[in-house]
Amino acid sequence: MVDRSYSKVISVEHVTIHSGKAFDAVRTKLEGLLPRIDDGIFTLLRYGEAARALRELEKSPPLSIFGLRDHGALLAVANLHRRAIQYDIGNALTASRMTRHHISAALYAPIRVLLREDSEANVAFEYDRPASVFGQFGDGEVDLVARQLDRDLQSVLEDAAS
């Protein structure tokens, strides 16, 4: 039997952006800055309307929230009470610009961002810098898009945290 699996170690830059504001204020600001992704885009694609979907994506904001999960609520099973929301943040057109060059980039698009409050009520965003995650593919086209994603993501998270 042939072993068809392999692994490699990659270096990832982890970013933490602290906020002096309350958790709810930061969450409200982030969700006010970033719209939810328009699921109609995926409906258009499902029905073969790629050109129309592209036009809609080109009018979309640089970043959207694809989804969110209340990870803090999950900790209740361990009798812990923490505030932590996992966001999937990205841009569908940006993702397609990376994955057309390297399909495995889809593993990391959209980017997972954690808004968390620790036991001392310190609030922060955490995420892995896109350029470091996507850099593993060694593709200049992917890297170019990832660097712009870095700038867009850091800017919106710093804005929400301030």
C-alpha positions, -999 to +999 in steps of 0.1 A: +000+000+000+013+034-009+012+061+017-004+091+001-002+115+030+025+139+040+029+168+064+050+198+067+057+224+094+048+260+087+055+292+106+024+312+114+024+347+128-003+351+155-017+385+161-034+399+192-051+433+192-061+445+227-090+468+234-097+490+264-134+488+256-160+464+269-166+432+251-202+442+240-189+475+227-162+459+206-186+433+193-212+459+183-186+480+166-171+451+146-206+439+135-214+475+125-183+478+104-186+445+086-218+433+070-228+397+069-220+381+035-249+382+011-258+345+007-275+354-025-241+353-041-240+315-035-275+311-048-265+329-080-235+306-084-256+275-077-279+285-106-250+291-130-252+329-128-214+334-124-212+367-143-240+382-122-224+369-090-190+385-101-207+419-106-223+416-071-190+406-055-172+435-072-196+459-055-191+442-021-171+457+008-135+446+013-145+423+042-177+406+054-186+383+082-193+348+067-204+334+100-200+335+137-201+310+166-205+317+203-175+297+216-180+312+251-214+295+253-198+262+245-176+265+276-207+262+298-203+224+293-171+228+314-189+250+339-169+280+327-184+314+318-163+332+292-172+356+264-157+345+231-170+348+196-154+331+166-159+350+134-152+339+098-141+371+081-131+375+045-141+384+010-155+358-015-138+375-044-105+376-026-108+340-017-114+331-054-084+352-064-062+330-041-078+296-047-077+299-085-039+298-081-038+273-053-070+255-043-056+244-009-058+281+001-095+274+006-085+258+040-079+293+053-104+315+036-123+331+052-100+339+081-110+328+116-109+357+141-116+353+178-130+382+199-125+371+235-126+384+271-103+368+296-109+361+333-098+396+341-122+412+316-095+421+292-109+422+256-089+413+225-090+400+190-068+371+180-061+357+145-033+342+124-019+367+100-031+358+065+002+364+047+019+340+071-008+313+067-011+316+029+026+320+025+030+282+029+019+278-007+049+297-021+027+313-048+034+350-055-002+356-067-016+342-035+009+362-015-001+394-032-038+389-023-030+378+012-009+409+020-039+431+010-061+409+032-036+415+061-040+452+057-078+452+054-083+428+084-058+446+107-074+479+099-110+469+106-100+450+138-080+480+151-109+503+143-133+480+162-110+477+192-104+514+195 
